[in-house]
């Protein structure tokens, strides 16, 4: 399904990525999977904790990359080799303003209203001692480049005992069976919390973003660079809108609104304003799109939101990658 078809459908009824574990790696707080203390949680049936868990940890923005990224997988560093299995496992991620987790930090409040489910279902993944061991996520999550990142892991009927390397740089909270909780998986608030000892992690990510020239003045041209490292030579479609939507694209979100501006920019109805909105990325996965802002004073102060997708017939919805959203405000 091309973006034009998607937009046409969304305009009538308002409608994140593939879990391909290819791309760059970002480590928190360092790349060593063998240095640090060993913590039994979150992948354990330790003591009376039981096989059902709900566990969160928050990574400060300062521990993340300098730019927004699309996370496609997460890996942990176990201290012993085993296979982690659970009859039901769910992993969710969200951008958050929360910095420190406490027992009063109820799980859903930390996640916010629109967390992204990156894994949901039964799971079995290999934990290899002192080696980065990826979970194998089903969908991707776009970290916005400014917020803290919360990761939640909850599961039922887990059977494996394994310890993971931890770091004092990450705050965590959890609930399990220590207090005879009948269903920790659906607990609303944590029973335990700590300011450190969160798991060391390695994120696999794709650099799919749009960067503007920051010269959005009436009568001037705002030039936007499209960056898609894993998609050299692939076709792209750019779009602009007056709102941030989002538009749901299978398990992903395109943070634009299917309004008249988006229809005009995607369907080429204003070719002198929206230029190079359809094209093919270079051998480096780069492209350029431009907004020629008309010389009208009434446009001053308007926010324009911009994003692009990489098209691929074999991908869900015909869209392989969705970029972050770049917003500019029109100046005099």
N, C-alpha and C positions, 0 to 999 in steps of 0.2 A: 504494500500500500504506500503510494507516494504521499509526501507531506501535503500536497494540494488536496488529495482525497480526504486526508485526515482533517484538514482545516475546514473543508466544506461540510463534513459531518459534524464537526465540533460547533460550527456556527449555528446549527439547528439544536443540538443537545450536547453541552459541554462534555466533551469526552471525559523502578526507575528502571542495572542494564544487564545485559548478558553477563553471565559469570565466567567469561573467558579469562582464565588466569594467565594472561600475558600482559606485559607492560613493565613499568618501572616499580622499584621497591622503595618504601619509606619505612624506617625503623624507629620505634619509640621504646626507650630513649637512645638505644645504640644497636648496632648490627650483630652483636655477639649473642648467639642462642645458648651459650653455656656459662656465662658469668652472671652471678647474682644469686639470691636466695631461692629456695624451692618452696612453693606454696601449694597446698593441696587443692586450692579452689581456683577456678570454677569447675574443673573436670575431675570430680572425685565422688566416691561414696563413703568418704572418710567418717569413721566413728558413727555417731548417731545422726549424722547430717542427712542420711537417706538419699535415695536416687532421684529425687525431684527438687529442682532448683529454680530460682529466679535471681539473676546476678547482673549488676550494672557496673560499668566503670567509665570514668570521664577523662579524656585526654585534653589537656590545655591547648589552646590555639598555638601557644609558643612552641609546642612540641611537634606541630604539624608543618607541612611545607609552606613556602612563602606565597604560593598561589592556590586557588581552588583546584581540587582534583576529583576525579571520578574513581571511587574505590571499587575494585572488582573482586578482591579476595582479602582475607585476613588470616595470618599464620601466627601460631604460638610456639613457644620454645619449651617442650617438655623435658623433664629431668630423667624420665625413664620411657622405654618403648612399650606401646600398647596400642590397642584399637579402641577409640572412643565410640561407643554405640549408645543410642537412645531411641526409644520408640517414637518419640516426638521431640523435636528441637526447633526452636525459633530464634533467629538472630535479627535484631532490629538496630538501626542507626538513626541518629538525628543530630542536627545542629542545635546547640543549647547554650544558654547564658549561665547555667549552673557551673560553679567552680569546685565546690566541695560537697561530697555526698554525706548525708547524715541519716539517722534513723527516721527523721521527719521528712526526708526527701522522698516522697512517694513516687513510685516508679513511673506512672503515667505522666506526672507533672514534669519530671525530668525529661522524658521523651518528647513532651509537647504534643500538639494536636495532630501532627502529620509525620510520624516516624516512617521510615522506609523499611519494609520487611525484605531482608536480603537472603534469608534462608527460612524455609518452613517445611517441616515434614520429618520422617524418620532419617536418622543419620548414622553413618559409620565412616570414620576417617582415621587414618594412620597417624599416630603420635610417635615420632622417632626421637630418641634421646639426643639432646644437645644439637638439634637440627630444627630449622624453621619448618613447622608442619602446618600446611594450609588446610582450612576447613573445606574449601570448595563451595563458595557462595553461588546462589542461583541468580541473584540480581545485583545490580550495582547501586551505589549511593554517592551522591555528589556533595562533598564537603565544601562549604561556601567560602573558605579561605580566611574567615575572620572569627567565627564562633568556636567554642569548645565542641568537642565531638563526644557524644555519649554512645556507648555500645552496650546493648543488652543481650544476654544469652539466657534462655530458659529452656528447660528440658524435663522430660519424664522418663522414668524406668531406665536410667543410665546404669550400666553394669561395670564400668571400667574404673580402676583406681590409678590415677596418674597425677604427678605433680608438675607444675609449670614454673619456669623462671619468672621472678617478679621484680618490680622496680618500685622504689619509694616515690616516684614522680607522679603516680597515678592514684587518684582516689577511687574507692569502690564501695559498694553496698550489696547486700544479698539477704535472701531468706531461704531457709531449708527446713529440715525436719528436726533440728535441735530442740525446738520448743513444742514438739508434737504438733506442728502445723499440718492440718489435714490436706492442704493443697498449695504448697509453696509456689507452684507454677503460676497460679492466678492471684498470689498475694498482692495487696494494694501498696503496702509500704514495707520497707526492709526491716528485718529484726536486728541486723548487725550492719555496721558501717565502719570504715577506716579511712584515714587521710592518706595512707600509703599502701604498699604491698599489692598494687594492681599488677596484672600480667604484662610482661613485655610483649610487644606485638610487632609484626611486619605487615604493612599494607601493600598489596599490589594495586597499582592504579594506572589510569590512562590520563594523559594531559589533553583534555578536550575542553578548550576554552576560547573565548572571544575577547580580544583586547582592543580598546578604542584609542584614538589619537588625542582624546580629551580637548577637542576644539569645537564644541557644538554651538556655534553662533549662527544667528540668522544670516542667510546669504552665504554661508561657508559650507565646506564639506567635512563631515565626520568620517574618517577612514577607520575601518575595523579589520584587524588581522584575525583570521580564523586559524586556530591551532588544533591539529588532530594528529598527534605523533603516530598512533598505530594505524592510520588510514591513508597512506600515500597513494595518490592516483585515484582516489575514490570520489564519486560525485557527491556534492553537497547541496543543501537548500538552506538559505538564510531566511529569517523572518523578523519582523518588528511589530510591536503592539504597544498599546497605551496602558496595558495592565499586565500583571504577573501571573494570571491564571490561578492554578496551573492547568495544563491539559494532560490528562492521563494517557500515557502511551504504553500499553500492556502493563508491566510492573514498574514503569518509569514515569517521570514527570518532565514535561517541557514547560518551563516557567514563563509562559506567555499566555495572553488572553486571545481567544479567537474572535477579535473584533474587526471592524472595518479596515483599520490600518493593517492588521495581519493579512487579511484577505488581499488587500491591494499590493502589499509587498511580496507575497508569495505568488500571486497570479500575474505579476508584471503589469498591473493596471496604472502604475505611475512610474514608468521607466526612467524619467528624467530625475526622479527623487531617489529611488532605490536601485542601485546599480551593482552588477555582479552578484546578485542574490542567488543565482543558480550557476553552478560551474563544476569544475573538477579540481581537486586539491593537487598541489605540486608533489614532486617526488619526496619532499620533506614533510608532507602532510600539512601544507600551508595554503591559505587562500586569502583574498582581500575582497571586502564588500564596502560599499560607500553609501552614505545618506547625504544627498545634496539638499540642505535645509533651505527652503524658499525664503526670500527676503521679506517676510511678513512679521510685523511687530507682535501680532496677537499670538504668535507661537512661543514667545518668551515665557519660560517657566514650566513648559510642558516636559514631562518625563517620557523618554522613549526607551523601551526595553527591547533588547536584541539578542538573538540566539541563532544557532544553526544545528542542523542534523546531518549526519553522514548516512547516505542511502546505500542499502544493500538488499537485493531481492531475497536473499536467503535468511535474513534476520527477521525477528518478530516485528510486525507492522511495517516491514520494509525499511526499518531504521536501525542501523548498526550502533551509532553513537549519538548522544545528545549533549550539546555543549552546556557550559555554565551560561548564565545570563549577564549581559553587560548593559547597564543603564546609564544614560546621559540626560542631563537637563539642558534644554535649549537656553542659551544666554543671548543677551542683546548684541 
